[in-house]
Amino acid sequence: MNPKHVFLALTCSLLTSLATQAHSATKIEHWTTPSGARVYFVATNALPILDLQIDIPAGSAQDPANKSGLASMTRSLLDAGVAGAGVEALDEEKIAGRVVDLGIRVGGGVDSDRSSISLRTLVEPAQRNGGLALLRSLLSSPSFPAEVLAREKARSIAAIQEAETRPGTVLGKRFSAALYPGHPYGRTASVHSVAALSRDDLVAFHRNNYSAQGAVISMIGAITRAEAEVIAADLSAALPSRAAVAPIPPVPAPAGEVVRIAHPSAQAHIAVGMPAVKRSDPEYYALLVGNYSLGGGGFVSRLMKEVREKRGYAYDVHSYFAPRKLEGPFQIGLQTRTEQADDALKVVHDVLDGYLQKGPTEAELKAAKQYYVDGLALRIDSNAKLLGYLSAIGFYELPLNFIDDYPRLINSVTAAQVRAAFASRVKKNGLVTVIVGPDAKK
């Protein structure tokens, strides 16, 4: 049978095969390769598949101030071509053909903190060795073809121009800039910054940022610890030998403000928030549990009840925390008719004020805990989902027993802890409000 067909058939049965595993203890093995990469490994023989992800601290926060979009462009062209001493030269078409022939899947992406590249392959020697060899070449010797860069720059610029006609995009960019003024977290790609990118920029970014120092390799699959050690050592050795990248500068203390931006949209788009929490912050669990009843629990949340159900100001209103390596944002978002935007905002602030003062009720606390604890099994019921947790544990240096300890950490949260966490992380005088919509400047 074609390796791709075998792979797809096995993937379809993955949810059932790992349902039992999700409820059992997850043994995470951890070590550091000779090149300096940290490795996190889970052995499972549920299916003959290996899932692997490499996370590198080369996210958009490492973009030069005048070249936002460089990290994203570098990652997107990582599999556009391979050339160099000791590697087989491959163009974009040949790489795509190799992926199909081997029946593997190569993925990844970029966020503020990291760039990632992932591989899913059968553990049969032909597929696994071929997939790992290709991945090694992509990491060590990307050619960043000039013609592909020109094409992707044009595509990116067109996408930015189209997106900037949408009020949601305008809101997101201005909200980030207002939350993180002068900070890398506040930068977003623009037509001018993308147009300024050159092939030399991509080559330098890869050389200076894609280092084994700071890299995290996460693996889960039907291989042994000894095999995992060989794989990790080989892949980390493929990365350029450089010192770890400079840390992201501290997030400045927020200054509250209201920003109004005129836009010919049908409604006013509103975001309220501030930088709030690191992923490694021990108060994260109290914030997560508490936010469920504030605005993260859909129709059971206070914001939805007060803003939508009682007053009909918005179809949807929500809140969330998005932790990062440094303080990621707390955000409340909604859309409403322009003429009632101020009234809707007043209700949002009234709900938030009440929550900051009193916190959740015992009934709300119980519902939030049940939601997160009961839903854990579904969030780790596949190799791909578990790999996501594994990579987060590694990259953000969370405890190895994070998954097994998660129910206890959630269930141990008290109402007093929620109140204290919100009080220390959500300051009324530090909230930034951005409103995008018709007559928003009035």
Secondary structure, 3 states (H helix, E strand, C coil): CCHHHHHHHHHHCHHHHHHHHHHCCCCCEEEECCCCCEEEEEECCCCCEEEEEEEECCCHHHCCCCCCCHHHHHHHCCCCEECCCCCCCEEHHHHHHHHHHHCCEEEEEECCCCEEEEEEEECCHHHHHHHHHHHHHHHHCECCCHHHHHHHHHHHHHHHHHHCCCHHHHHHHHHHHHHCCCCHHHCCCCHHHHHCCCHHHHHHHHHHHCCCCCCEEEEEECCCHHHHHHHHHHHHHHCCCCCCCCCCCCCCCCCCEEEEEECCCCCEEEEEEEEEEECCCCCHHHHHHHHHHHHHCHHHCHHHHHHHHCCCCCCCEEEEECCECCCEEEEEEEEECHHHHHHHHHHHHHHHHHHHHHCCCHHHHHHHHHHHHHCHHHHCCCHHHHHHHHHHHHHCCCCCCHHHHHHHHHHCCCHHHHHHHHHHHCCHHHCEEEEEECCCCC
